[in-house]
Amino acid sequence: MIIRNNSPHQSAPCILNQTDEKREWPVRVVLADDHPILLRGLTALLQAEPGLEIIAAVLDGATALETIRTHEPDIAVLDINMPQLTGLGVLEAIEADGLSTRVVILTASASDEQIATAVERGAWGLLLKENAPGTLLECLETVSSGQRWLPQELVAPAVRRATEHRKKDVRLESVLTGREYEIARLIAQGLSNKHICRQLNISEGTVKVHLNNVYQKLGVPNRTALAVLVQNAQGPRGTYAG
């Protein structure tokens, strides 16, 4: 599922893990977004704010990570989808390196899985691009004070749905053998038995035997029903612009 917010303003965030920490301005910030116009706009917005120091504004994730490792800013505002390294990839690297930089994920749209992954990897904020001009400063102030900016209307349902999809996927894998699950996934992709046997280098008869076993184990009558079941278990797929 694609998460979008069509309202003109993002509602008050769900603030998690509140701390008593108090931070003093200035706050050192790195910006990363592969859309130059948006990047320039956000840079100008933050530069006009007293007490904010822009360490760098970069167009790709690899440069962002290099800059963060070199300067270790207080906050990094990262586009979720960037060339070379995504915002989630940078977030994972920051966590692995044990850096103190707090990450705010910036996105035009995000899948349930992306939102859940961002939360699991310790993102401090999630901000929709359409709302960034009006809420970015408040978001940065909130995050710098030790609180998380995670809008409940986006995060809570997305995490719930992603968790449900993962459980369904795990259940299929636990019921089927590795080969059966592989064939079921190829069926869900629309491949015929002939194409499956070529891809897996097995006979068409072997594919049919495995497929019949899958039908019995999952209680489905045909390949169409199997495809729907597997697609639902894996969750929605799509292309995300961010």
Secondary structure, DSSP 8 states (H G I E B T S, - for coil): -EE---SSS----B--S-------S-EEEEEE-S-HHHHHHHHHHHHTSTTEEEEEEESSHHHHHHHHHHH--SEEEEESS-SSS-HHHHHHHHHHHT---EEEEEES-EEHHHHHHHHHTT-SEEEEGGGHHHHHHHHHHHHHTT--BB-HHHHHHHHHHHHHHHHHHHHHHHHS-HHHHHHHHHHHTT--HHHHHHHHT--HHHHHHHHHHHHHHHT-SSHHHHHHHHHHHH--------
